[in-house]
Amino acid sequence: MSGFVRQQDPNHMVGVGDEGFWCQGAASCSPWDWFCNGYTGIDSVALTSISTVSYSSAHMYPKDWGRSTDDAGAIYFGNKFIADHSAVAHALNKPFLLGEYGHNSGSGDGVDAWVLQSWVYTMQQSSVMTDAASYWMMW
């Protein structure tokens, strides 16, 4: 499909818009481990490797995915997720778009902004900088 889209409009970037999960053959994983063994049925690395796909994309919701039970865990997960995905995209010579991300601390005390600030800092400071990010929601 990306080839067809590129034929119709060669002047725009083409992306997949997936969650950013990988199929690295882990022996056991939960549905929301990005390095999973294919549990989610997609492989973002394989999709990004397609020559007519212009950039890597991912979404990220650590707490909603059950990958963190607290804000500190969300920060750790998010920072690693961002760094790993940036590195893989740039190894494929493609930019990385964190196309959707958010956090819900449930506390209502401004912690959400603190978590998001940490992730943005990681995007800015990464040795292979994230090319773009689109904050999605805070609730």
LUMLUM-39123 format. One record per atom (N, C-alpha, C): chain; residue in three letters; atom name; residue number from 1; x, y, z. Coordinates in Angstrom, 1 decimal, always signed. Example, Ala and Ser with C-alpha at 12.3 -4.5 7.8 and 13.67 -1.06 7.14 Angstrom:
BEGIN
{rec "A", "ALA", "N", 1, {+13.2, -5.7, +7.8}} {rec "A", "ALA", "CA", 1, {+12.3, -4.5, +7.8}} {rec "A", "ALA", "C", 1, {+13.2, -3.3, +7.8}} {rec "A", "SER", "N", 2, {+12.8, -2.2, +7.1}} {rec "A", "SER", "CA", 2, {+13.7, -1.1, +7.1}} {rec "A", "SER", "C", 2, {+12.9, +0.0, +7.9}} 
***
This chain:
BEGIN
{rec "A", "MET", "N", 1, {+0.8, -1.2, +0.0}} {rec "A", "MET", "CA", 1, {+0.0, +0.0, +0.0}} {rec "A", "MET", "C", 1, {+0.9, +1.3, +0.0}} {rec "A", "SER", "N", 2, {+2.0, +1.2, +0.8}} {rec "A", "SER", "CA", 2, {+2.8, +2.4, +0.8}} {rec "A", "SER", "C", 2, {+3.4, +2.7, -0.6}} {rec "A", "GLY", "N", 3, {+3.7, +1.7, -1.3}} {rec "A", "GLY", "CA", 3, {+4.2, +1.9, -2.7}} {rec "A", "GLY", "C", 3, {+3.2, +2.5, -3.6}} {rec "A", "PHE", "N", 4, {+1.9, +2.1, -3.5}} {rec "A", "PHE", "CA", 4, {+0.8, +2.7, -4.2}} {rec "A", "PHE", "C", 4, {+0.7, +4.2, -3.9}} {rec "A", "VAL", "N", 5, {+0.7, +4.4, -2.6}} {rec "A", "VAL", "CA", 5, {+0.5, +5.8, -2.1}} {rec "A", "VAL", "C", 5, {+1.7, +6.7, -2.7}} {rec "A", "ARG", "N", 6, {+2.9, +6.2, -2.6}} {rec "A", "ARG", "CA", 6, {+4.0, +6.9, -3.0}} {rec "A", "ARG", "C", 6, {+3.9, +7.2, -4.5}} {rec "A", "GLN", "N", 7, {+3.4, +6.2, -5.3}} {rec "A", "GLN", "CA", 7, {+3.2, +6.4, -6.8}} {rec "A", "GLN", "C", 7, {+2.3, +7.6, -7.0}} {rec "A", "GLN", "N", 8, {+1.2, +7.6, -6.2}} {rec "A", "GLN", "CA", 8, {+0.2, +8.7, -6.4}} {rec "A", "GLN", "C", 8, {+0.7, +10.0, -6.0}} {rec "A", "ASP", "N", 9, {+1.6, +10.1, -5.0}} {rec "A", "ASP", "CA", 9, {+2.0, +11.3, -4.5}} {rec "A", "ASP", "C", 9, {+3.5, +11.2, -3.9}} {rec "A", "PRO", "N", 10, {+4.5, +11.3, -4.8}} {rec "A", "PRO", "CA", 10, {+5.8, +11.1, -4.4}} {rec "A", "PRO", "C", 10, {+6.4, +12.2, -3.6}} {rec "A", "ASN", "N", 11, {+5.7, +13.3, -3.4}} {rec "A", "ASN", "CA", 11, {+6.2, +14.5, -2.7}} {rec "A", "ASN", "C", 11, {+5.9, +14.5, -1.2}} {rec "A", "HIS", "N", 12, {+5.2, +13.5, -0.7}} {rec "A", "HIS", "CA", 12, {+4.9, +13.5, +0.7}} {rec "A", "HIS", "C", 12, {+5.4, +12.3, +1.4}} {rec "A", "MET", "N", 13, {+5.7, +12.4, +2.7}} {rec "A", "MET", "CA", 13, {+6.2, +11.2, +3.4}} {rec "A", "MET", "C", 13, {+5.0, +10.3, +3.7}} {rec "A", "VAL", "N", 14, {+5.4, +9.0, +3.7}} {rec "A", "VAL", "CA", 14, {+4.4, +7.9, +3.9}} {rec "A", "VAL", "C", 14, {+4.8, +7.2, +5.2}} {rec "A", "GLY", "N", 15, {+3.8, +7.1, +6.1}} {rec "A", "GLY", "CA", 15, {+4.0, +6.4, +7.4}} {rec "A", "GLY", "C", 15, {+3.0, +5.3, +7.6}} {rec "A", "VAL", "N", 16, {+3.2, +4.5, +8.6}} {rec "A", "VAL", "CA", 16, {+2.4, +3.4, +8.8}} {rec "A", "VAL", "C", 16, {+1.4, +3.7, +10.0}} {rec "A", "GLY", "N", 17, {+1.8, +4.4, +11.0}} {rec "A", "GLY", "CA", 17, {+0.9, +4.8, +12.1}} {rec "A", "GLY", "C", 17, {+0.7, +3.7, +13.1}} {rec "A", "ASP", "N", 18, {+1.6, +2.7, +13.2}} {rec "A", "ASP", "CA", 18, {+1.4, +1.6, +14.1}} {rec "A", "ASP", "C", 18, {+1.8, +2.0, +15.6}} {rec "A", "GLU", "N", 19, {+1.6, +1.1, +16.5}} {rec "A", "GLU", "CA", 19, {+1.9, +1.3, +17.9}} {rec "A", "GLU", "C", 19, {+3.4, +1.2, +18.2}} {rec "A", "GLY", "N", 20, {+4.2, +0.6, +17.3}} {rec "A", "GLY", "CA", 20, {+5.6, +0.6, +17.5}} {rec "A", "GLY", "C", 20, {+6.1, -0.7, +18.2}} {rec "A", "PHE", "N", 21, {+5.4, -1.8, +18.0}} {rec "A", "PHE", "CA", 21, {+5.8, -3.1, +18.6}} {rec "A", "PHE", "C", 21, {+6.7, -3.8, +17.7}} {rec "A", "TRP", "N", 22, {+7.7, -4.5, +18.2}} {rec "A", "TRP", "CA", 22, {+8.7, -5.3, +17.5}} {rec "A", "TRP", "C", 22, {+8.4, -6.8, +17.7}} {rec "A", "CYS", "N", 23, {+9.0, -7.6, +16.8}} {rec "A", "CYS", "CA", 23, {+9.0, -9.0, +16.9}} {rec "A", "CYS", "C", 23, {+10.4, -9.5, +17.1}} {rec "A", "GLN", "N", 24, {+10.9, -9.5, +18.3}} {rec "A", "GLN", "CA", 24, {+12.3, -10.0, +18.5}} {rec "A", "GLN", "C", 24, {+12.4, -11.3, +19.1}} {rec "A", "GLY", "N", 25, {+11.3, -12.1, +19.1}} {rec "A", "GLY", "CA", 25, {+11.4, -13.5, +19.6}} {rec "A", "GLY", "C", 25, {+11.6, -13.6, +21.1}} {rec "A", "ALA", "N", 26, {+11.1, -12.7, +21.9}} {rec "A", "ALA", "CA", 26, {+11.3, -12.9, +23.3}} {rec "A", "ALA", "C", 26, {+10.5, -14.1, +23.8}} {rec "A", "ALA", "N", 27, {+11.1, -14.9, +24.7}} {rec "A", "ALA", "CA", 27, {+10.5, -16.1, +25.1}} {rec "A", "ALA", "C", 27, {+9.1, -15.9, +25.7}} {rec "A", "SER", "N", 28, {+9.0, -14.9, +26.5}} {rec "A", "SER", "CA", 28, {+7.7, -14.6, +27.1}} {rec "A", "SER", "C", 28, {+7.5, -13.1, +27.1}} {rec "A", "CYS", "N", 29, {+6.3, -12.6, +26.9}} {rec "A", "CYS", "CA", 29, {+6.1, -11.2, +26.9}} {rec "A", "CYS", "C", 29, {+4.6, -10.9, +27.1}} {rec "A", "SER", "N", 30, {+4.3, -9.7, +27.5}} {rec "A", "SER", "CA", 30, {+2.9, -9.3, +27.7}} {rec "A", "SER", "C", 30, {+2.5, -8.7, +26.4}} {rec "A", "PRO", "N", 31, {+1.2, -8.4, +26.2}} {rec "A", "PRO", "CA", 31, {+0.7, -7.8, +25.0}} {rec "A", "PRO", "C", 31, {+1.3, -6.4, +24.7}} {rec "A", "TRP", "N", 32, {+1.8, -5.7, +25.7}} {rec "A", "TRP", "CA", 32, {+2.3, -4.4, +25.5}} {rec "A", "TRP", "C", 32, {+3.8, -4.2, +25.6}} {rec "A", "ASP", "N", 33, {+4.6, -5.3, +25.5}} {rec "A", "ASP", "CA", 33, {+6.0, -5.2, +25.5}} {rec "A", "ASP", "C", 33, {+6.4, -4.9, +24.0}} {rec "A", "TRP", "N", 34, {+7.1, -3.8, +23.8}} {rec "A", "TRP", "CA", 34, {+7.4, -3.4, +22.4}} {rec "A", "TRP", "C", 34, {+8.4, -4.3, +21.7}} {rec "A", "PHE", "N", 35, {+9.2, -5.1, +22.5}} {rec "A", "PHE", "CA", 35, {+10.2, -6.0, +22.0}} {rec "A", "PHE", "C", 35, {+9.6, -7.4, +21.8}} {rec "A", "CYS", "N", 36, {+8.3, -7.5, +21.8}} {rec "A", "CYS", "CA", 36, {+7.6, -8.8, +21.9}} {rec "A", "CYS", "C", 36, {+7.9, -9.8, +20.8}} {rec "A", "ASN", "N", 37, {+7.3, -10.9, +21.0}} {rec "A", "ASN", "CA", 37, {+7.5, -12.0, +20.0}} {rec "A", "ASN", "C", 37, {+6.4, -12.1, +19.0}} {rec "A", "GLY", "N", 38, {+5.7, -11.0, +18.7}} {rec "A", "GLY", "CA", 38, {+4.7, -10.9, +17.7}} {rec "A", "GLY", "C", 38, {+3.3, -11.1, +18.3}} {rec "A", "TYR", "N", 39, {+3.1, -11.0, +19.6}} {rec "A", "TYR", "CA", 39, {+1.8, -11.1, +20.2}} {rec "A", "TYR", "C", 39, {+0.8, -10.2, +19.6}} {rec "A", "THR", "N", 40, {+1.2, -9.0, +19.3}} {rec "A", "THR", "CA", 40, {+0.3, -8.0, +18.8}} {rec "A", "THR", "C", 40, {+0.0, -8.1, +17.3}} {rec "A", "GLY", "N", 41, {+0.7, -9.0, +16.6}} {rec "A", "GLY", "CA", 41, {+0.5, -9.3, +15.2}} {rec "A", "GLY", "C", 41, {+1.1, -8.3, +14.3}} {rec "A", "ILE", "N", 42, {+2.0, -7.4, +14.8}} {rec "A", "ILE", "CA", 42, {+2.7, -6.5, +13.9}} {rec "A", "ILE", "C", 42, {+4.1, -6.5, +14.2}} {rec "A", "ASP", "N", 43, {+4.9, -5.9, +13.3}} {rec "A", "ASP", "CA", 43, {+6.4, -5.8, +13.6}} {rec "A", "ASP", "C", 43, {+6.8, -4.4, +13.0}} {rec "A", "SER", "N", 44, {+6.9, -3.4, +13.8}} {rec "A", "SER", "CA", 44, {+7.2, -2.1, +13.4}} {rec "A", "SER", "C", 44, {+8.5, -2.0, +12.7}} {rec "A", "VAL", "N", 45, {+9.5, -2.7, +13.1}} {rec "A", "VAL", "CA", 45, {+10.8, -2.7, +12.5}} {rec "A", "VAL", "C", 45, {+10.7, -3.2, +11.0}} {rec "A", "ALA", "N", 46, {+9.9, -4.3, +10.8}} {rec "A", "ALA", "CA", 46, {+9.7, -4.8, +9.5}} {rec "A", "ALA", "C", 46, {+9.0, -3.8, +8.6}} {rec "A", "LEU", "N", 47, {+8.0, -3.1, +9.2}} {rec "A", "LEU", "CA", 47, {+7.2, -2.2, +8.4}} {rec "A", "LEU", "C", 47, {+8.0, -0.9, +8.1}} {rec "A", "THR", "N", 48, {+8.8, -0.5, +9.0}} {rec "A", "THR", "CA", 48, {+9.7, +0.7, +8.7}} {rec "A", "THR", "C", 48, {+10.8, +0.4, +7.7}} {rec "A", "SER", "N", 49, {+11.2, -0.9, +7.6}} {rec "A", "SER", "CA", 49, {+12.2, -1.3, +6.7}} {rec "A", "SER", "C", 49, {+11.7, -1.3, +5.2}} {rec "A", "ILE", "N", 50, {+10.4, -1.2, +5.0}} {rec "A", "ILE", "CA", 50, {+9.9, -1.2, +3.6}} {rec "A", "ILE", "C", 50, {+10.4, +0.1, +3.0}} {rec "A", "SER", "N", 51, {+10.9, +0.0, +1.8}} {rec "A", "SER", "CA", 51, {+11.6, +1.1, +1.1}} {rec "A", "SER", "C", 51, {+10.6, +2.3, +0.9}} {rec "A", "THR", "N", 52, {+9.4, +2.0, +0.7}} {rec "A", "THR", "CA", 52, {+8.4, +3.1, +0.4}} {rec "A", "THR", "C", 52, {+7.8, +3.7, +1.6}} {rec "A", "VAL", "N", 53, {+8.2, +3.2, +2.8}} {rec "A", "VAL", "CA", 53, {+7.8, +3.8, +4.1}} {rec "A", "VAL", "C", 53, {+8.8, +4.8, +4.4}} {rec "A", "SER", "N", 54, {+8.4, +6.1, +4.7}} {rec "A", "SER", "CA", 54, {+9.4, +7.2, +4.9}} {rec "A", "SER", "C", 54, {+9.9, +7.3, +6.3}} {rec "A", "TYR", "N", 55, {+9.2, +6.9, +7.3}} {rec "A", "TYR", "CA", 55, {+9.6, +7.2, +8.7}} {rec "A", "TYR", "C", 55, {+9.0, +6.1, +9.6}} {rec "A", "SER", "N", 56, {+9.6, +6.0, +10.7}} {rec "A", "SER", "CA", 56, {+9.2, +5.1, +11.8}} {rec "A", "SER", "C", 56, {+8.2, +5.8, +12.7}} {rec "A", "SER", "N", 57, {+7.2, +5.1, +13.1}} {rec "A", "SER", "CA", 57, {+6.2, +5.8, +14.0}} {rec "A", "SER", "C", 57, {+5.9, +4.8, +15.2}} {rec "A", "ALA", "N", 58, {+5.4, +5.5, +16.3}} {rec "A", "ALA", "CA", 58, {+5.0, +4.7, +17.4}} {rec "A", "ALA", "C", 58, {+4.0, +5.5, +18.3}} {rec "A", "HIS", "N", 59, {+3.3, +4.8, +19.1}} {rec "A", "HIS", "CA", 59, {+2.4, +5.5, +20.1}} {rec "A", "HIS", "C", 59, {+2.9, +5.0, +21.4}} {rec "A", "MET", "N", 60, {+2.6, +5.7, +22.5}} {rec "A", "MET", "CA", 60, {+3.2, +5.3, +23.8}} {rec "A", "MET", "C", 60, {+2.2, +5.7, +24.9}} {rec "A", "TYR", "N", 61, {+1.7, +4.7, +25.7}} {rec "A", "TYR", "CA", 61, {+0.9, +4.9, +26.8}} {rec "A", "TYR", "C", 61, {+1.3, +3.9, +27.9}} {rec "A", "PRO", "N", 62, {+2.4, +4.1, +28.6}} {rec "A", "PRO", "CA", 62, {+2.9, +3.0, +29.5}} {rec "A", "PRO", "C", 62, {+1.9, +2.6, +30.6}} {rec "A", "LYS", "N", 63, {+1.3, +3.5, +31.2}} {rec "A", "LYS", "CA", 63, {+0.4, +3.2, +32.3}} {rec "A", "LYS", "C", 63, {-0.9, +2.5, +31.8}} {rec "A", "ASP", "N", 64, {-1.4, +2.9, +30.7}} {rec "A", "ASP", "CA", 64, {-2.6, +2.3, +30.1}} {rec "A", "ASP", "C", 64, {-2.3, +0.9, +29.6}} {rec "A", "TRP", "N", 65, {-1.0, +0.7, +29.2}} {rec "A", "TRP", "CA", 65, {-0.6, -0.6, +28.7}} {rec "A", "TRP", "C", 65, {-0.2, -1.6, +29.9}} {rec "A", "GLY", "N", 66, {-0.3, -1.1, +31.1}} {rec "A", "GLY", "CA", 66, {+0.1, -1.9, +32.2}} {rec "A", "GLY", "C", 66, {+1.6, -2.1, +32.4}} {rec "A", "ARG", "N", 67, {+2.3, -1.2, +31.8}} {rec "A", "ARG", "CA", 67, {+3.8, -1.3, +31.8}} {rec "A", "ARG", "C", 67, {+4.4, -0.5, +33.0}} {rec "A", "SER", "N", 68, {+3.5, +0.2, +33.7}} {rec "A", "SER", "CA", 68, {+4.0, +0.9, +34.9}} {rec "A", "SER", "C", 68, {+2.8, +1.0, +35.9}} {rec "A", "THR", "N", 69, {+3.1, +1.0, +37.1}} {rec "A", "THR", "CA", 69, {+2.0, +1.2, +38.1}} {rec "A", "THR", "C", 69, {+2.1, +2.5, +38.8}} {rec "A", "ASP", "N", 70, {+3.2, +3.3, +38.5}} {rec "A", "ASP", "CA", 70, {+3.3, +4.6, +39.1}} {rec "A", "ASP", "C", 70, {+4.0, +5.5, +38.1}} {rec "A", "ASP", "N", 71, {+4.1, +6.8, +38.5}} {rec "A", "ASP", "CA", 71, {+4.7, +7.8, +37.6}} {rec "A", "ASP", "C", 71, {+6.2, +7.5, +37.4}} {rec "A", "ALA", "N", 72, {+6.9, +7.1, +38.3}} {rec "A", "ALA", "CA", 72, {+8.4, +6.9, +38.1}} {rec "A", "ALA", "C", 72, {+8.5, +5.7, +37.1}} {rec "A", "GLY", "N", 73, {+7.7, +4.7, +37.2}} {rec "A", "GLY", "CA", 73, {+7.8, +3.6, +36.3}} {rec "A", "GLY", "C", 73, {+7.4, +4.0, +34.9}} {rec "A", "ALA", "N", 74, {+6.4, +4.9, +34.8}} {rec "A", "ALA", "CA", 74, {+6.1, +5.5, +33.4}} {rec "A", "ALA", "C", 74, {+7.2, +6.3, +32.8}} {rec "A", "ILE", "N", 75, {+7.9, +7.0, +33.7}} {rec "A", "ILE", "CA", 75, {+9.1, +7.8, +33.2}} {rec "A", "ILE", "C", 75, {+10.1, +6.8, +32.7}} {rec "A", "TYR", "N", 76, {+10.5, +5.8, +33.5}} {rec "A", "TYR", "CA", 76, {+11.5, +4.9, +33.1}} {rec "A", "TYR", "C", 76, {+11.1, +4.2, +31.7}} {rec "A", "PHE", "N", 77, {+9.9, +3.6, +31.7}} {rec "A", "PHE", "CA", 77, {+9.4, +2.9, +30.5}} {rec "A", "PHE", "C", 77, {+9.5, +3.9, +29.3}} {rec "A", "GLY", "N", 78, {+8.9, +5.1, +29.4}} {rec "A", "GLY", "CA", 78, {+8.8, +6.0, +28.3}} {rec "A", "GLY", "C", 78, {+10.2, +6.4, +27.8}} {rec "A", "ASN", "N", 79, {+11.1, +6.7, +28.7}} {rec "A", "ASN", "CA", 79, {+12.5, +7.1, +28.3}} {rec "A", "ASN", "C", 79, {+13.2, +6.0, +27.5}} {rec "A", "LYS", "N", 80, {+13.0, +4.8, +28.0}} {rec "A", "LYS", "CA", 80, {+13.6, +3.6, +27.3}} {rec "A", "LYS", "C", 80, {+13.0, +3.4, +25.9}} {rec "A", "PHE", "N", 81, {+11.7, +3.4, +25.9}} {rec "A", "PHE", "CA", 81, {+10.9, +3.3, +24.7}} {rec "A", "PHE", "C", 81, {+11.3, +4.3, +23.6}} {rec "A", "ILE", "N", 82, {+11.4, +5.5, +24.0}} {rec "A", "ILE", "CA", 82, {+11.8, +6.6, +23.1}} {rec "A", "ILE", "C", 82, {+13.2, +6.4, +22.6}} {rec "A", "ALA", "N", 83, {+14.2, +6.1, +23.5}} {rec "A", "ALA", "CA", 83, {+15.6, +5.9, +23.1}} {rec "A", "ALA", "C", 83, {+15.7, +4.7, +22.1}} {rec "A", "ASP", "N", 84, {+15.1, +3.6, +22.5}} {rec "A", "ASP", "CA", 84, {+15.1, +2.4, +21.7}} {rec "A", "ASP", "C", 84, {+14.5, +2.6, +20.3}} {rec "A", "HIS", "N", 85, {+13.4, +3.3, +20.2}} {rec "A", "HIS", "CA", 85, {+12.7, +3.5, +18.9}} {rec "A", "HIS", "C", 85, {+13.5, +4.5, +18.1}} {rec "A", "SER", "N", 86, {+14.0, +5.5, +18.7}} {rec "A", "SER", "CA", 86, {+14.9, +6.5, +17.9}} {rec "A", "SER", "C", 86, {+16.1, +5.8, +17.3}} {rec "A", "ALA", "N", 87, {+16.7, +5.0, +18.1}} {rec "A", "ALA", "CA", 87, {+17.9, +4.3, +17.7}} {rec "A", "ALA", "C", 87, {+17.6, +3.3, +16.5}} {rec "A", "VAL", "N", 88, {+16.5, +2.6, +16.6}} {rec "A", "VAL", "CA", 88, {+16.2, +1.7, +15.5}} {rec "A", "VAL", "C", 88, {+15.8, +2.4, +14.2}} {rec "A", "ALA", "N", 89, {+15.0, +3.5, +14.3}} {rec "A", "ALA", "CA", 89, {+14.7, +4.3, +13.2}} {rec "A", "ALA", "C", 89, {+15.9, +4.8, +12.5}} {rec "A", "HIS", "N", 90, {+16.8, +5.4, +13.3}} {rec "A", "HIS", "CA", 90, {+18.0, +6.0, +12.7}} {rec "A", "HIS", "C", 90, {+18.9, +5.0, +12.1}} {rec "A", "ALA", "N", 91, {+18.9, +3.8, +12.7}} {rec "A", "ALA", "CA", 91, {+19.7, +2.7, +12.1}} {rec "A", "ALA", "C", 91, {+19.2, +2.3, +10.7}} {rec "A", "LEU", "N", 92, {+17.9, +2.5, +10.5}} {rec "A", "LEU", "CA", 92, {+17.3, +2.2, +9.2}} {rec "A", "LEU", "C", 92, {+17.3, +3.5, +8.3}} {rec "A", "ASN", "N", 93, {+18.0, +4.5, +8.8}} {rec "A", "ASN", "CA", 93, {+18.1, +5.8, +8.0}} {rec "A", "ASN", "C", 93, {+16.8, +6.5, +7.8}} {rec "A", "LYS", "N", 94, {+16.0, +6.4, +8.8}} {rec "A", "LYS", "CA", 94, {+14.6, +7.0, +8.7}} {rec "A", "LYS", "C", 94, {+14.4, +7.8, +10.0}} {rec "A", "PRO", "N", 95, {+13.6, +8.9, +9.8}} {rec "A", "PRO", "CA", 95, {+13.3, +9.7, +11.0}} {rec "A", "PRO", "C", 95, {+12.2, +8.9, +11.9}} {rec "A", "PHE", "N", 96, {+12.1, +9.3, +13.1}} {rec "A", "PHE", "CA", 96, {+11.2, +8.7, +14.1}} {rec "A", "PHE", "C", 96, {+10.2, +9.7, +14.5}} {rec "A", "LEU", "N", 97, {+8.9, +9.3, +14.5}} {rec "A", "LEU", "CA", 97, {+7.8, +10.1, +14.9}} {rec "A", "LEU", "C", 97, {+7.1, +9.4, +16.1}} {rec "A", "LEU", "N", 98, {+7.2, +10.0, +17.3}} {rec "A", "LEU", "CA", 98, {+6.3, +9.5, +18.4}} {rec "A", "LEU", "C", 98, {+5.0, +10.2, +18.2}} {rec "A", "GLY", "N", 99, {+4.1, +9.5, +17.4}} {rec "A", "GLY", "CA", 99, {+2.9, +10.1, +16.8}} {rec "A", "GLY", "C", 99, {+1.8, +10.3, +17.8}} {rec "A", "GLU", "N", 100, {+1.9, +9.7, +19.0}} {rec "A", "GLU", "CA", 100, {+0.8, +9.8, +19.9}} {rec "A", "GLU", "C", 100, {+1.4, +9.3, +21.3}} {rec "A", "TYR", "N", 101, {+1.2, +10.1, +22.3}} {rec "A", "TYR", "CA", 101, {+1.6, +9.6, +23.6}} {rec "A", "TYR", "C", 101, {+0.9, +10.4, +24.7}} {rec "A", "GLY", "N", 102, {+0.8, +9.8, +25.9}} {rec "A", "GLY", "CA", 102, {+0.1, +10.5, +27.0}} {rec "A", "GLY", "C", 102, {+0.3, +9.7, +28.3}} {rec "A", "HIS", "N", 103, {-0.1, +10.4, +29.4}} {rec "A", "HIS", "CA", 103, {+0.0, +9.8, +30.7}} {rec "A", "HIS", "C", 103, {-1.1, +10.2, +31.6}} {rec "A", "ASN", "N", 104, {-1.6, +9.3, +32.5}} {rec "A", "ASN", "CA", 104, {-2.6, +9.6, +33.4}} {rec "A", "ASN", "C", 104, {-2.1, +9.2, +34.8}} {rec "A", "SER", "N", 105, {-1.7, +10.2, +35.6}} {rec "A", "SER", "CA", 105, {-1.2, +9.9, +36.9}} {rec "A", "SER", "C", 105, {-2.3, +9.6, +37.9}} {rec "A", "GLY", "N", 106, {-3.5, +10.1, +37.6}} {rec "A", "GLY", "CA", 106, {-4.7, +9.9, +38.4}} {rec "A", "GLY", "C", 106, {-4.6, +10.8, +39.7}} {rec "A", "SER", "N", 107, {-3.6, +11.6, +39.8}} {rec "A", "SER", "CA", 107, {-3.4, +12.4, +41.0}} {rec "A", "SER", "C", 107, {-4.0, +13.8, +40.9}} {rec "A", "GLY", "N", 108, {-4.1, +14.3, +39.7}} {rec "A", "GLY", "CA", 108, {-4.6, +15.6, +39.5}} {rec "A", "GLY", "C", 108, {-3.7, +16.7, +40.1}} {rec "A", "ASP", "N", 109, {-2.5, +16.4, +40.4}} {rec "A", "ASP", "CA", 109, {-1.6, +17.4, +41.1}} {rec "A", "ASP", "C", 109, {-0.4, +17.9, +40.2}} {rec "A", "GLY", "N", 110, {-0.6, +17.8, +38.9}} {rec "A", "GLY", "CA", 110, {+0.5, +18.3, +38.0}} {rec "A", "GLY", "C", 110, {+1.6, +17.3, +37.7}} {rec "A", "VAL", "N", 111, {+1.4, +16.1, +38.2}} {rec "A", "VAL", "CA", 111, {+2.4, +15.0, +38.0}} {rec "A", "VAL", "C", 111, {+2.5, +14.7, +36.5}} {rec "A", "ASP", "N", 112, {+1.3, +14.7, +35.8}} {rec "A", "ASP", "CA", 112, {+1.3, +14.4, +34.4}} {rec "A", "ASP", "C", 112, {+2.3, +15.2, +33.6}} {rec "A", "ALA", "N", 113, {+2.3, +16.5, +33.9}} {rec "A", "ALA", "CA", 113, {+3.2, +17.4, +33.2}} {rec "A", "ALA", "C", 113, {+4.7, +17.1, +33.5}} {rec "A", "TRP", "N", 114, {+5.0, +16.6, +34.7}} {rec "A", "TRP", "CA", 114, {+6.3, +16.2, +35.1}} {rec "A", "TRP", "C", 114, {+6.8, +15.0, +34.3}} {rec "A", "VAL", "N", 115, {+5.9, +14.0, +34.2}} {rec "A", "VAL", "CA", 115, {+6.2, +12.8, +33.4}} {rec "A", "VAL", "C", 115, {+6.4, +13.2, +31.9}} {rec "A", "LEU", "N", 116, {+5.5, +14.0, +31.4}} {rec "A", "LEU", "CA", 116, {+5.6, +14.4, +30.0}} {rec "A", "LEU", "C", 116, {+6.9, +15.2, +29.8}} {rec "A", "GLN", "N", 117, {+7.3, +16.0, +30.7}} {rec "A", "GLN", "CA", 117, {+8.5, +16.8, +30.6}} {rec "A", "GLN", "C", 117, {+9.7, +15.9, +30.5}} {rec "A", "SER", "N", 118, {+9.7, +14.9, +31.3}} {rec "A", "SER", "CA", 118, {+10.8, +13.9, +31.3}} {rec "A", "SER", "C", 118, {+10.9, +13.3, +29.9}} {rec "A", "TRP", "N", 119, {+9.8, +12.9, +29.3}} {rec "A", "TRP", "CA", 119, {+9.8, +12.2, +28.0}} {rec "A", "TRP", "C", 119, {+10.3, +13.2, +27.0}} {rec "A", "VAL", "N", 120, {+9.8, +14.5, +27.0}} {rec "A", "VAL", "CA", 120, {+10.3, +15.5, +26.0}} {rec "A", "VAL", "C", 120, {+11.8, +15.7, +26.2}} {rec "A", "TYR", "N", 121, {+12.3, +15.8, +27.4}} {rec "A", "TYR", "CA", 121, {+13.7, +15.9, +27.6}} {rec "A", "TYR", "C", 121, {+14.5, +14.8, +27.0}} {rec "A", "THR", "N", 122, {+14.0, +13.6, +27.2}} {rec "A", "THR", "CA", 122, {+14.7, +12.4, +26.5}} {rec "A", "THR", "C", 122, {+14.7, +12.5, +25.0}} {rec "A", "MET", "N", 123, {+13.5, +13.0, +24.5}} {rec "A", "MET", "CA", 123, {+13.5, +13.2, +23.0}} {rec "A", "MET", "C", 123, {+14.5, +14.2, +22.6}} {rec "A", "GLN", "N", 124, {+14.7, +15.2, +23.3}} {rec "A", "GLN", "CA", 124, {+15.6, +16.3, +22.9}} {rec "A", "GLN", "C", 124, {+17.0, +15.9, +23.1}} {rec "A", "GLN", "N", 125, {+17.3, +15.1, +24.1}} {rec "A", "GLN", "CA", 125, {+18.7, +14.8, +24.5}} {rec "A", "GLN", "C", 125, {+19.2, +13.5, +23.9}} {rec "A", "SER", "N", 126, {+18.4, +12.7, +23.3}} {rec "A", "SER", "CA", 126, {+18.8, +11.4, +22.8}} {rec "A", "SER", "C", 126, {+19.9, +11.5, +21.9}} {rec "A", "SER", "N", 127, {+20.8, +10.6, +21.9}} {rec "A", "SER", "CA", 127, {+22.0, +10.6, +21.1}} {rec "A", "SER", "C", 127, {+21.6, +10.5, +19.6}} {rec "A", "VAL", "N", 128, {+20.5, +9.9, +19.3}} {rec "A", "VAL", "CA", 128, {+19.9, +9.9, +18.0}} {rec "A", "VAL", "C", 128, {+18.5, +10.5, +18.2}} {rec "A", "MET", "N", 129, {+18.4, +11.8, +18.1}} {rec "A", "MET", "CA", 129, {+17.3, +12.6, +18.5}} {rec "A", "MET", "C", 129, {+16.0, +12.2, +17.8}} {rec "A", "THR", "N", 130, {+14.9, +12.1, +18.6}} {rec "A", "THR", "CA", 130, {+13.6, +11.9, +18.0}} {rec "A", "THR", "C", 130, {+13.3, +13.0, +17.1}} {rec "A", "ASP", "N", 131, {+12.8, +12.8, +15.9}} {rec "A", "ASP", "CA", 131, {+12.6, +13.8, +14.9}} {rec "A", "ASP", "C", 131, {+11.3, +14.6, +15.2}} {rec "A", "ALA", "N", 132, {+10.3, +14.0, +15.7}} {rec "A", "ALA", "CA", 132, {+9.0, +14.7, +16.0}} {rec "A", "ALA", "C", 132, {+8.2, +13.9, +17.0}} {rec "A", "ALA", "N", 133, {+7.4, +14.6, +17.7}} {rec "A", "ALA", "CA", 133, {+6.5, +14.0, +18.7}} {rec "A", "ALA", "C", 133, {+5.2, +14.8, +18.7}} {rec "A", "SER", "N", 134, {+4.1, +14.1, +18.9}} {rec "A", "SER", "CA", 134, {+2.8, +14.7, +19.0}} {rec "A", "SER", "C", 134, {+2.1, +14.3, +20.2}} {rec "A", "TYR", "N", 135, {+2.1, +15.2, +21.2}} {rec "A", "TYR", "CA", 135, {+1.4, +14.9, +22.5}} {rec "A", "TYR", "C", 135, {+0.0, +14.7, +22.2}} {rec "A", "TRP", "N", 136, {-0.7, +13.7, +22.8}} {rec "A", "TRP", "CA", 136, {-2.0, +13.3, +22.4}} {rec "A", "TRP", "C", 136, {-3.0, +13.7, +23.5}} {rec "A", "MET", "N", 137, {-2.8, +13.3, +24.7}} {rec "A", "MET", "CA", 137, {-3.8, +13.6, +25.7}} {rec "A", "MET", "C", 137, {-3.3, +13.6, +27.1}} {rec "A", "MET", "N", 138, {-4.0, +14.4, +28.0}} {rec "A", "MET", "CA", 138, {-3.7, +14.5, +29.4}} {rec "A", "MET", "C", 138, {-5.1, +14.5, +30.1}} {rec "A", "TRP", "N", 139, {-5.3, +13.7, +31.0}} {rec "A", "TRP", "CA", 139, {-6.6, +13.6, +31.6}} {rec "A", "TRP", "C", 139, {-6.5, +13.4, +33.1}} 
***
